[in-house]
Amino acid sequence: MVLQMARPHKNPKTGVFYFRQKTPADVRKAFGKAEVSRSLGTKDEDEAKVRYAVEVQKQSMIWQSLRAESASLPHKQIMTLVCAYYRDLNLIVEDEPGSPRVWRTMLEKLDVAEPPEDALRRFFSEDADRLLSENGLAADGYSHTRLCTEMHKVWVQWATYQLRRSDGDYRPDPNADRFPEVPPKKAPQRQPKETRGITLEALFKLWERDHLANGKPKKTADDFRQKINDLRAFLGHENANEITGANISDWCDHLRHEKELAARTVRDKYLAAAKAVFGAGVGRRKVSVNPADGVKVSVPKRQKTRSPGFTDAEAKAILMATLRDPETLGGMDERNKMAIRWVPWICAYTGARVSEITQLRREDLIEENGISCIRITPEAGSVKTGAYRMVPLHPHLLEMGLKTFIQSSPEGPLFYESKRPGEDSVTRAKNTGKKVGYWVREVAGVTDKGVWPNHGWRHRFKTVARDVDIPPEYSDALTGHQDGRASTSYGETTVKALWREVQKLPRYRIP
């Protein structure tokens, strides 16, 4: 009997070779998939065999890590792992370190002596899991945190070294020899011309580095990673220099008609991610053109059958429902009950985005010149414009006891429990907003799909503001809208001026 040897699998449509392997039965539940499949990034059979052998060894270590019991890792072993991590980071920017400004910004954000554990997990947990998996290891909680801590130090070292390189100083990193000796990775035995150039993964990491260094949300980076991974899977390779506009167009058609995604989702999510990532590559001279430029996705115009803001009747129905006994909400968390009690009222009188309100903290109640305000700030979670703003509280909110409620609340978020493992503040605030939206539909009874259950307040606020002659610049300052005019950035819109305009808003008179 002759045994069939495992070998690369050729995609019959694209000609690209793949690594495929069935998941062993004993780790199938932990792995979550019956089979593993990934592109080898080449159409050359000889090169595919070389890469296949590497992938077999790599996957073997992943199976080993899933079988291993969590254990405490010696410090030297942890440092050996981060040494490899440091080398990989340097390879990303080997030929083009980019602008010194980016590295200075990154260092300002990273160079913290003892970052909190939740920040370490948020930024390094995914890469730490990958390092452990590729080396057949399973670490206990203490060792995992220790690994993330050392990875943070490596990022600071890497950014410091690349800052010098971006300023023209290409001398070796004087601290590179602090790691245990690790044999360098072997270069591929042969590399056909078709596979030369930067990969999609490396291109994404260039974009991600600048995105995070500029203080932009990690959630967007995670979302873009999923979109770029989808593009890679569709193409069957990740040679960025070979991707054409026709490839991107075909991908969009595939998403639209085979995956049946909405045209707006394809345009504003998937295509936008590709344009941004390739744009970073063009800016770094890694690719000569952006293949996503010029690709169009036709989005049908939405049919407007009603105002996107709440009607008078809908607004009153929601606000009346908030005054019901909180016990009618059953076993819901007490802070979530307070969100249902207060969030619709605050949105009604501020026009703020619901997540900007659900992420409010006790310390965001501010007194300025004797005027009670709420501070909407990126420090609390997510603000679309990235800029903080002060919004005076309407007299009706003060009379109803909002200020007293905030002052008597525990330190931290008002409407959700702050110390909940596995979720960051942005996710928790958005989930709270979703609960309020569900309550608006199911309990308050505003079921018309033509109006969003939370965003309807934002549209209504602008309408009411026009009715009472609040000038657009003040209305925009209250809601956090940006009009795009250069003149708007001159001067300050004071709390005193905003307070004057807020008092023009009519009260909601609920029986």
Buried (B, 14 or more C-beta within 10 A) or exposed (E): EEEEEEEBBBEEEBEBBBBBBEBEEEBBEEBEEEEBEBBBBBBBEEBBBBBBBBBEEBBEBBBBBBEEEBEEBEEEBBBBBBBBBBBBBBEBBEEBBBBBEBBEBBBEEBEEEEBEEEEBBBBBBEBBBEBBBBBBBBBEEEBBBBBBBBBBBBBBBBBBBBBBBBEEEEEEBEEEEEBEEBEEEEEEEEBEEBBEBBBBBBBBBBBBBBBBBEEEBBEBBEEBBEBBBBBBEBBBBBBBBBBEBEBBBBBBEBBBEEEEBEBEBBBEBBBBBBBBBBBBBBBBEBBEBBBBEEBEBEEEEEEEEEEBBBBEEBBBBBBEBBEEEBEEBEEBBEBBBBBBBBBBBBBBBBBBBBBBBBBBBBEBBBEBEEBBBBBBBBEBBBBEEEEBBBBBBBBBBEEBEBBEBBEEBEEBBBBBBEEEEEEBBBBBBBBBBBBBBEBBEEBBEBEEEEBBBBBBBBBBBBEBBEEEEBEEBBBBBBBBBEEEEEEEEEEEBBBEBBBEBBEBBEEBEEE
